[in-house]
Amino acid sequence: MQNATPEQILRVATQYHKEGNLDAAEKLYKTVIEVRPHSAEAWFYLGMIYYAKKNHFDAETCLKRALELDPKNADYSNNLGEMYRQDGMLDQAEYYIRNAIIMNPNQADAFCNLALICKAHGDYDHAKLYFSRSLDLNPKNINTIINVGNLFLTLGEYDDAGECFVAALGISPDNPAALRGCAQSFYEKGEYNTAAAMLSKLTAGKPDMHREKVDLALITLRNKDFRKGFQLLESRLKHLPHIMQGDEKTLWRGTDLKGKTIYVYDEKDGLGGFGDTIMFVRFVTELEKYSPERIVLRVQPELVSLIAANMSEKVDVVSENHEPFDVHSPLLSLPLVLNVRAKTMSGANGYLKAGGERRADLFDKTVKNIGIAFATDKSHVKHETRTVPQEAFTQLAASEGVKLFYISKQEPDAPLERTITDLRPHINDFADTADIIANLDMVISADTAVAHLAGAMGKKTALLLNRLHDWRWFSIATGQKTVWYDSVTGYVKDDDIRWEELVKKVIL
């Protein structure tokens, strides 16, 4: 291109840019700038190349230079503002994006970007206003439609979110962001199979979509398809690679363990909390049929004493990472390797025991002693929908011949009523909680680790659930038992009743 004009070189460069050949485009943009240093267009596109390559410092320099050379170019100002927005520099972003709107009041993209800034600030009313203006100017802009859908997801307005994503799919049927958003909106409404169809389409032939496969796994498990569900759930090890405490080569997949040490560990830094560890630890004893020399089991420190007391001599229970080992397995991978099925669930009649003698003096055996756990972890994304208000137990606490004990370590949202005995001072770990449960007549719990512990001990338990509950309880209905624990009965709150009414249905 020795005899080409700067204009011709710029045209070739932009063509390379469109085709994704960024290195060739970058070289030509620099050539144009050497010949014509006042080419705002060349500076702008070079800045966009740098930004695509995550060289934000040089990108900012180039975009500012382009705007200096062409200060009335709304596209340059908007793109510079959008770069700042994506970098989290919202004040700078707003300045340049508003500047772009002043230059061109009909620029739909700028209004969309301004709406995103308002959303980031929590100013949802203005976000809706600016999104609306953007769509007025360009009704078919799929990115704006998807962003509106995401705003509705943030606000919990799932019907409106779903309409946006369906509209986006009408424009682009295979758009990943639209499929992902559509799946989430239907999932949050409890339309799980529709959500699964969206996720299946999204992940088909795309091996790197690990997070989406985990979402699909949870719906598949909800439908009790354990074979496919636990297979899909293995994608969590790619989505959250820090779960793995060994390499893929030594990941146990069902081979003979004779003369070997297998290291099994909880997933506290992944998908697993206390309840998951309690629920899945039942499968550790099944490893003994593979004749291991030694089983090392890592659980959360609060569970060590309880779990260790319920394992055979072959199992060493620890709370820290352990080496050396021959093979390893995350706890939630055991059901896949062991070919677990819902109809043949091991340990459903109970697999954890506690004597209870240490805590027997806390209870009056002439009344019905009921343990309650209604508060969930405040950091949990579903805290509000999983927590049962304390007031739901008021009438039960006033019942003759009944005494209620608060048996969770979670801090309740309000001080406990005087009719409820607070046992938190007697609880240091789950072994203490197990000793308390051993002395109770029954447990009434929200979806907490206490419910899992009571079920694992075979204690009569009423599990209080919202209509839209966690996958592990499947589509349980009031009065039904759960696959995991024979002693646990589900009580499901419909949208049109209060928690107080649900507690009244509990059979004591």
CORVEN-V919481 format. One record per residue. N is the residue number from 1. RES is the residue in three letters. PHI is phi in degrees with one decimal (999 if undefined). OMEGA is omega as a letter, one per 30 degrees, with the letter a starting at -180 (none if undefined). Layout:
n:res:phi:omega
N:RES:PHI:OMEGA
N:RES:PHI:OMEGA
This chain:
n:res:phi:omega
1:MET:999:a
2:GLN:-63.0:a
3:ASN:-100.1:a
4:ALA:-75.1:l
5:THR:-80.8:l
6:PRO:-55.7:l
7:GLU:-64.8:l
8:GLN:-66.1:l
9:ILE:-62.6:a
10:LEU:-64.1:l
11:ARG:-64.7:l
12:VAL:-64.6:a
13:ALA:-61.8:a
14:THR:-66.7:l
15:GLN:-67.0:l
16:TYR:-57.9:a
17:HIS:-59.1:a
18:LYS:-61.6:a
19:GLU:-79.9:l
20:GLY:89.0:l
21:ASN:-87.4:a
22:LEU:-69.0:a
23:ASP:-63.7:l
24:ALA:-65.6:l
25:ALA:-63.6:a
26:GLU:-58.8:a
27:LYS:-61.3:a
28:LEU:-73.2:l
29:TYR:-60.6:l
30:LYS:-64.8:l
31:THR:-63.5:l
32:VAL:-60.9:a
33:ILE:-64.9:l
34:GLU:-62.8:a
35:VAL:-81.7:a
36:ARG:-133.1:a
37:PRO:-64.5:l
38:HIS:-99.2:l
39:SER:-79.3:a
40:ALA:-59.6:a
41:GLU:-62.9:l
42:ALA:-64.6:l
43:TRP:-61.2:a
44:PHE:-62.5:a
45:TYR:-66.6:l
46:LEU:-64.9:l
47:GLY:-62.2:l
48:MET:-67.8:l
49:ILE:-62.3:l
50:TYR:-60.5:a
51:TYR:-66.2:l
52:ALA:-62.5:l
53:LYS:-90.3:l
54:LYS:65.8:l
55:ASN:-95.8:a
56:HIS:-71.5:a
57:PHE:-63.4:l
58:ASP:-69.4:l
59:ALA:-61.9:l
60:GLU:-61.2:a
61:THR:-59.9:a
62:CYS:-69.1:a
63:LEU:-67.2:l
64:LYS:-65.6:l
65:ARG:-64.4:l
66:ALA:-61.5:a
67:LEU:-71.2:l
68:GLU:-64.4:a
69:LEU:-76.6:a
70:ASP:-137.1:a
71:PRO:-67.2:l
72:LYS:-104.2:a
73:ASN:-87.4:a
74:ALA:-64.6:a
75:ASP:-63.6:a
76:TYR:-64.1:a
77:SER:-65.8:a
78:ASN:-64.9:a
79:ASN:-67.3:l
80:LEU:-64.6:l
81:GLY:-62.6:l
82:GLU:-66.7:l
83:MET:-62.3:l
84:TYR:-63.3:a
85:ARG:-62.1:a
86:GLN:-67.2:l
87:ASP:-88.2:l
88:GLY:81.6:l
89:MET:-94.6:a
90:LEU:-71.1:a
91:ASP:-64.3:l
92:GLN:-63.1:a
93:ALA:-60.1:a
94:GLU:-62.5:l
95:TYR:-58.4:a
96:TYR:-73.4:l
97:ILE:-71.0:l
98:ARG:-64.1:l
99:ASN:-61.3:l
100:ALA:-63.8:a
101:ILE:-68.4:l
102:ILE:-62.4:l
103:MET:-66.7:a
104:ASN:-140.1:a
105:PRO:-65.4:a
106:ASN:-108.0:a
107:GLN:-87.0:a
108:ALA:-62.3:a
109:ASP:-61.4:a
110:ALA:-66.1:l
111:PHE:-64.5:l
112:CYS:-63.9:a
113:ASN:-65.8:l
114:LEU:-66.2:l
115:ALA:-61.9:l
116:LEU:-65.4:l
117:ILE:-66.1:l
118:CYS:-61.1:l
119:LYS:-62.1:l
120:ALA:-62.8:l
121:HIS:-82.7:a
122:GLY:80.8:l
123:ASP:-91.7:a
124:TYR:-71.9:l
125:ASP:-64.4:l
126:HIS:-70.0:l
127:ALA:-59.7:l
128:LYS:-61.4:a
129:LEU:-60.8:a
130:TYR:-73.3:l
131:PHE:-61.7:l
132:SER:-60.5:l
133:ARG:-63.6:l
134:SER:-61.0:a
135:LEU:-72.8:l
136:ASP:-60.9:a
137:LEU:-78.2:a
138:ASN:-147.3:a
139:PRO:-63.4:a
140:LYS:-100.9:a
141:ASN:-74.3:a
142:ILE:-65.7:l
143:ASN:-65.6:l
144:THR:-66.4:l
145:ILE:-59.5:l
146:ILE:-65.9:l
147:ASN:-65.5:l
148:VAL:-64.6:l
149:GLY:-58.6:l
150:ASN:-65.0:l
151:LEU:-63.3:l
152:PHE:-64.2:l
153:LEU:-62.2:l
154:THR:-58.7:a
155:LEU:-84.1:a
156:GLY:74.7:l
157:GLU:-95.9:a
158:TYR:-73.9:l
159:ASP:-63.8:l
160:ASP:-65.4:l
161:ALA:-60.6:a
162:GLY:-59.9:l
163:GLU:-62.7:l
164:CYS:-63.6:a
165:PHE:-69.1:l
166:VAL:-63.7:l
167:ALA:-62.9:l
168:ALA:-63.8:l
169:LEU:-67.7:l
170:GLY:-65.8:l
171:ILE:-87.0:a
172:SER:-137.0:a
173:PRO:-58.7:a
174:ASP:-110.0:a
175:ASN:-63.4:a
176:PRO:-60.9:a
177:ALA:-65.2:l
178:ALA:-69.7:l
179:LEU:-63.6:a
180:ARG:-64.8:l
181:GLY:-66.2:l
182:CYS:-63.4:l
183:ALA:-61.1:a
184:GLN:-66.2:a
185:SER:-65.5:l
186:PHE:-71.1:l
187:TYR:-62.0:a
188:GLU:-66.5:l
189:LYS:-89.5:a
190:GLY:88.0:l
191:GLU:-93.2:a
192:TYR:-68.3:a
193:ASN:-68.4:l
194:THR:-65.4:l
195:ALA:-61.3:a
196:ALA:-63.6:l
197:ALA:-63.1:l
198:MET:-64.9:a
199:LEU:-66.8:l
200:SER:-63.6:l
201:LYS:-66.3:a
202:LEU:-64.9:a
203:THR:-93.3:a
204:ALA:-59.3:l
205:GLY:71.0:a
206:LYS:-125.0:a
207:PRO:-64.1:a
208:ASP:-90.4:a
209:MET:-85.7:a
210:HIS:-71.0:a
211:ARG:-62.9:a
212:GLU:-65.4:l
213:LYS:-69.8:l
214:VAL:-64.6:l
215:ASP:-59.8:l
216:LEU:-66.1:l
217:ALA:-60.1:a
218:LEU:-67.3:l
219:ILE:-71.1:l
220:THR:-63.4:l
221:LEU:-67.2:l
222:ARG:-57.6:l
223:ASN:-86.0:l
224:LYS:65.0:l
225:ASP:-89.0:a
226:PHE:-68.5:a
227:ARG:-61.2:a
228:LYS:-72.7:a
229:GLY:-63.9:a
230:PHE:-70.7:l
231:GLN:-65.8:l
232:LEU:-64.7:a
233:LEU:-64.5:l
234:GLU:-62.8:l
235:SER:-63.0:l
236:ARG:-62.6:a
237:LEU:-71.7:l
238:LYS:-91.3:l
239:HIS:-68.3:l
240:LEU:-126.2:a
241:PRO:-61.9:a
242:HIS:-69.1:l
243:ILE:-60.4:a
244:MET:-66.7:l
245:GLN:-105.3:l
246:GLY:-161.4:a
247:ASP:-89.9:a
248:GLU:-66.5:a
249:LYS:-62.9:a
250:THR:-101.9:l
251:LEU:-70.2:a
252:TRP:-73.5:a
253:ARG:-129.1:l
254:GLY:101.8:l
255:THR:-74.3:l
256:ASP:-61.2:a
257:LEU:-110.8:a
258:LYS:-56.9:l
259:GLY:75.2:a
260:LYS:-116.7:l
261:THR:-103.7:l
262:ILE:-109.0:a
263:TYR:-105.9:l
264:VAL:-111.5:a
265:TYR:-141.3:l
266:ASP:-67.6:a
267:GLU:-119.7:a
268:LYS:-61.7:l
269:ASP:-99.1:l
270:GLY:-127.3:a
271:LEU:-96.3:a
272:GLY:-105.1:l
273:GLY:-109.0:l
274:PHE:-59.7:a
275:GLY:-60.9:l
276:ASP:-65.1:l
277:THR:-61.8:l
278:ILE:-61.2:a
279:MET:-67.3:a
280:PHE:-93.6:a
281:VAL:-67.3:l
282:ARG:-57.3:a
283:PHE:-81.3:a
284:VAL:-64.1:a
285:THR:-64.0:l
286:GLU:-69.5:l
287:LEU:-67.9:a
288:GLU:-64.9:l
289:LYS:-71.1:l
290:TYR:-91.8:l
291:SER:57.9:l
292:PRO:-71.9:l
293:GLU:-69.9:a
294:ARG:-158.6:l
295:ILE:-117.8:l
296:VAL:-108.3:a
297:LEU:-118.0:l
298:ARG:-97.2:l
299:VAL:-131.2:l
300:GLN:-61.8:a
301:PRO:-52.0:a
302:GLU:-67.8:a
303:LEU:-106.7:a
304:VAL:-56.2:a
305:SER:-60.1:a
306:LEU:-64.7:a
307:ILE:-65.8:a
308:ALA:-59.9:a
309:ALA:-70.2:a
310:ASN:-113.6:l
311:MET:-111.8:l
312:SER:-76.3:a
313:GLU:-65.0:a
314:LYS:-75.9:a
315:VAL:-106.6:l
316:ASP:-98.8:a
317:VAL:-98.3:a
318:VAL:-129.8:l
319:SER:-117.2:l
320:GLU:-115.3:l
321:ASN:-59.0:a
322:HIS:-127.7:l
323:GLU:-146.9:f
324:PRO:-86.4:l
325:PHE:-151.7:l
326:ASP:-92.5:l
327:VAL:-137.7:a
328:HIS:-140.7:l
329:SER:-156.2:l
330:PRO:-64.2:a
331:LEU:-58.6:a
332:LEU:-77.4:l
333:SER:-89.3:a
334:LEU:-59.9:a
335:PRO:-59.1:l
336:LEU:-66.7:a
337:VAL:-67.4:a
338:LEU:-86.2:l
339:ASN:58.4:a
340:VAL:-69.5:l
341:ARG:-129.4:a
342:ALA:-60.2:a
343:LYS:-76.3:a
344:THR:-125.5:a
345:MET:-65.0:l
346:SER:-78.3:l
347:GLY:73.7:a
348:ALA:-63.2:l
349:ASN:-89.0:l
350:GLY:115.9:a
351:TYR:-142.8:l
352:LEU:-120.7:a
353:LYS:-127.3:l
354:ALA:-149.5:a
355:GLY:-69.7:l
356:GLY:85.7:a
357:GLU:-60.9:a
358:ARG:-64.4:a
359:ARG:-116.2:a
360:ALA:-61.9:a
361:ASP:-72.5:a
362:LEU:-83.6:a
363:PHE:-123.5:l
364:ASP:-100.2:a
365:LYS:-73.6:l
366:THR:-85.8:l
367:VAL:-122.6:l
368:LYS:-85.7:a
369:ASN:-92.4:a
370:ILE:-121.6:l
371:GLY:-90.6:l
372:ILE:-123.0:l
373:ALA:-143.0:a
374:PHE:-112.4:a
375:ALA:-97.9:l
376:THR:-112.5:a
377:ASP:-58.7:a
378:LYS:-63.6:l
379:SER:-83.0:a
380:HIS:-71.2:a
381:VAL:-60.6:a
382:LYS:-107.0:a
383:HIS:-54.6:a
384:GLU:-65.9:a
385:THR:-81.0:a
386:ARG:-96.2:a
387:THR:-82.2:l
388:VAL:-97.8:a
389:PRO:-64.7:a
390:GLN:-56.6:a
391:GLU:-61.3:a
392:ALA:-63.1:a
393:PHE:-102.2:a
394:THR:-57.1:a
395:GLN:-66.8:l
396:LEU:-64.2:a
397:ALA:-63.8:a
398:ALA:-86.2:a
399:SER:-70.0:l
400:GLU:-69.5:l
401:GLY:78.7:a
402:VAL:-125.5:l
403:LYS:-128.8:a
404:LEU:-101.7:l
405:PHE:-127.1:l
406:TYR:-84.3:a
407:ILE:-119.0:l
408:SER:-103.7:l
409:LYS:-83.0:a
410:GLN:-69.2:l
411:GLU:-70.2:l
412:PRO:-68.6:a
413:ASP:-68.8:l
414:ALA:-141.1:l
415:PRO:-55.2:a
416:LEU:-67.5:l
417:GLU:-64.8:a
418:ARG:-66.7:l
419:THR:-78.9:l
420:ILE:-112.2:l
421:THR:-82.6:a
422:ASP:-87.3:a
423:LEU:-99.9:a
424:ARG:-57.9:l
425:PRO:-61.7:a
426:HIS:-98.3:a
427:ILE:-116.5:l
428:ASN:-106.7:l
429:ASP:-149.0:a
430:PHE:-72.7:l
431:ALA:-65.0:l
432:ASP:-65.2:l
433:THR:-62.0:l
434:ALA:-65.0:l
435:ASP:-61.5:l
436:ILE:-66.8:a
437:ILE:-60.6:l
438:ALA:-60.0:a
439:ASN:-93.8:a
440:LEU:-87.5:l
441:ASP:-82.2:l
442:MET:-164.7:l
443:VAL:-125.2:l
444:ILE:-121.3:a
445:SER:-141.0:l
446:ALA:-72.8:a
447:ASP:-75.9:a
448:THR:-129.9:l
449:ALA:-63.3:l
450:VAL:-61.1:l
451:ALA:-61.9:l
452:HIS:-65.0:a
453:LEU:-64.2:l
454:ALA:-61.7:l
455:GLY:-65.4:l
456:ALA:-66.2:l
457:MET:-91.4:a
458:GLY:75.3:l
459:LYS:-82.7:l
460:LYS:-55.7:a
461:THR:-139.3:l
462:ALA:-102.8:a
463:LEU:-101.2:a
464:LEU:-92.9:a
465:LEU:-129.2:l
466:ASN:-75.2:l
467:ARG:-57.4:l
468:LEU:-97.1:a
469:HIS:-113.5:a
470:ASP:-63.3:a
471:TRP:-56.9:a
472:ARG:-68.0:l
473:TRP:-96.1:l
474:PHE:53.8:l
475:SER:-109.7:a
476:ILE:-62.6:l
477:ALA:-113.3:l
478:THR:-55.7:a
479:GLY:94.0:a
480:GLN:-88.0:l
481:LYS:-87.2:l
482:THR:-104.0:a
483:VAL:-56.9:a
484:TRP:-74.5:a
485:TYR:-139.5:a
486:ASP:-64.0:a
487:SER:-87.7:a
488:VAL:-102.1:l
489:THR:-113.0:a
490:GLY:-85.4:l
491:TYR:-132.3:a
492:VAL:-110.1:a
493:LYS:-86.3:l
494:ASP:-72.4:a
495:ASP:-63.4:a
496:ASP:-96.5:l
497:ILE:-124.8:a
498:ARG:-95.8:l
499:TRP:-60.7:l
500:GLU:-57.9:l
501:GLU:-67.4:l
502:LEU:-67.8:a
503:VAL:-61.2:l
504:LYS:-62.8:a
505:LYS:-80.5:a
506:VAL:-66.0:l
507:ILE:-87.5:a
508:LEU:-81.0:none
